[in-house]
């Protein structure tokens, strides 16, 4: 087997990459069988639009494993990082501690989908008789690249149970965090979902939905060819406004939206709010095999509960109408709990070179994990569902 590094995803054939991604998803029980973020087209759009590039601290270094004939057996979406922004697994305190002790934390290797806090396969291994051998070679290739780049560590974010088992067998340190997901229990309409909630919560959501669409606001759901450049123009303005307020600026370029509009429009749900003849807010979602993935939103007018309507309630409506199993509404946000989204654990895995620093991180994680698990367990008592009321 030959292990190599591709400096651009364009150097890897789309059909080979997508075959590895599909086969990896098929081995990941309980995860989306067709994760849109692992598609070659999505990652290519990030790179070719200039949203992901070396001078913003995201240098593509995708590790590949090929057999003697040159066929791709395994690949990992990998980036050499000069910072920890845009990852949603927060290791800034680790970087500060290591550098105060005289170490050099950056560069580091990140195996993940940029700017995307969604669980999915990270070790993309094609099915076949050499799959196990290819997976081992892939992890070995990541470590060789780490050493060659003089990186302090490898971080694999939002890992599946399947990848977690393999990485932990290779001595990667496991870490957990919390997200909030909505589950479809066979609902036919939104009111069926509301019927599972305690009366007070049910009334609150009905009021929020009603108030959100006051002041002459209407909502449009767009997908496929219905999404035009003018929609992307409006939505990009919303994204820029949110990014400027939250982070001081956004990574995603206008060209990124044009690219996904060309190649992934049937996998996109754009929820747009209109008032007075113009769009005032919007939320973008990606449609997987059985999951609706909420990503980001923005608005140029402030209206009560409009964020909840566009990002959460419209997503639930769409998932029910299209028979999707769940909605993943992105990172953080305990306010999702009161709106029917349940806390779930997410995973990441970390391989640290310096033995003293590794021991310190391992000790920290040994304390952090039970604390996160207790928090998730306690939040189960705060969900709005009737059957969970004391």
ZICOR-V305673 format. One record per backbone hydrogen bond with DSSP energy under -0.5 kcal/mol. NH is the residue of the N-H (numbers start at 0). CO is the residue of the C=O. Records with the same first field share a line. If there is no record, write none. Layout:
BEGIN
NH = CO + CO
END
This chain:
BEGIN
1 = 65
2 = 0
3 = 63
5 = 61
6 = 4
10 = 7
11 = 8
16 = 12
17 = 13
18 = 14
19 = 15
20 = 16
21 = 17
22 = 18
23 = 19
24 = 20
25 = 21
26 = 22 + 23
27 = 24
28 = 26
30 = 27
34 = 31
37 = 34
38 = 35
42 = 38
43 = 39
44 = 40
45 = 41
46 = 42
47 = 43
48 = 44
49 = 46
50 = 45
51 = 45
52 = 50
55 = 52
56 = 53
57 = 52
58 = 79
59 = 57
60 = 77
61 = 5
62 = 75
63 = 3
64 = 73
65 = 1
66 = 70
69 = 66
72 = 64
73 = 64
74 = 123
75 = 62
77 = 75
78 = 109
79 = 58
80 = 78 + 107
81 = 56
86 = 83
90 = 88
94 = 90
95 = 91
96 = 92
97 = 93
98 = 94
99 = 95
100 = 96
101 = 98
102 = 97
106 = 80
107 = 80
108 = 152
109 = 78
110 = 154
111 = 76 + 109
113 = 111
114 = 85
115 = 112
117 = 115
119 = 157
123 = 74 + 121
124 = 122
125 = 72
130 = 127
133 = 129
134 = 130
135 = 131
136 = 132
137 = 133
138 = 134
139 = 135
140 = 136
141 = 137
142 = 138
143 = 139
144 = 140
145 = 141
146 = 142
147 = 143
148 = 144
149 = 146
150 = 145
151 = 104 + 106
153 = 350
154 = 108
155 = 348
156 = 110 + 154
157 = 346
158 = 346
163 = 159
164 = 160
165 = 161
166 = 162
167 = 163
168 = 164
169 = 165
170 = 167
171 = 166
172 = 349
174 = 347
176 = 345
178 = 343
179 = 329
180 = 341
181 = 326
183 = 324
184 = 182
191 = 188
192 = 188
193 = 189
194 = 190
195 = 192
196 = 193
197 = 383
201 = 197
202 = 198
203 = 199
204 = 200
205 = 201
206 = 202
207 = 203
208 = 204
209 = 205
210 = 206
211 = 207
212 = 208
213 = 210
216 = 213
217 = 273
219 = 271
221 = 219 + 269
223 = 264
225 = 222
226 = 223
227 = 225
230 = 227
231 = 227
232 = 228
233 = 229
234 = 230
235 = 231
236 = 232
237 = 233
238 = 234
239 = 235
240 = 236
241 = 237
242 = 238
243 = 239
244 = 240
245 = 241
246 = 242
247 = 242 + 243
248 = 242
255 = 252
256 = 252
257 = 253
258 = 254
259 = 255
260 = 256
261 = 257
262 = 258
263 = 259
266 = 263
267 = 264
268 = 284
269 = 221 + 267
270 = 268 + 282
271 = 219 + 269
272 = 280
273 = 217
274 = 277
277 = 274
279 = 272
280 = 272
281 = 297
282 = 270
283 = 295
284 = 268
285 = 292
286 = 266
287 = 285 + 290
291 = 325
292 = 285 + 290
293 = 291 + 327
294 = 283
297 = 281
299 = 279
300 = 279
302 = 300
305 = 302
308 = 304
309 = 305
310 = 306
311 = 307
312 = 307
313 = 308
315 = 311
316 = 312
317 = 313
318 = 314
319 = 315
320 = 316
321 = 317
322 = 319
323 = 318
324 = 289
325 = 289
326 = 181
327 = 291
328 = 179 + 326
331 = 177
335 = 332
336 = 333
337 = 333
338 = 335
339 = 336
340 = 335
341 = 180
343 = 178
345 = 176
347 = 174
348 = 155
349 = 172
350 = 153
351 = 349
352 = 151
357 = 353
358 = 354
359 = 355
360 = 356
361 = 357
362 = 358
363 = 359
364 = 360
365 = 361
366 = 362 + 363
367 = 363
368 = 364
369 = 365
370 = 366
371 = 367
372 = 368
373 = 369
374 = 370
375 = 371
376 = 372
377 = 373
378 = 374
379 = 375
380 = 376 + 377
381 = 378
382 = 379
383 = 336
385 = 195
387 = 384
388 = 385
END
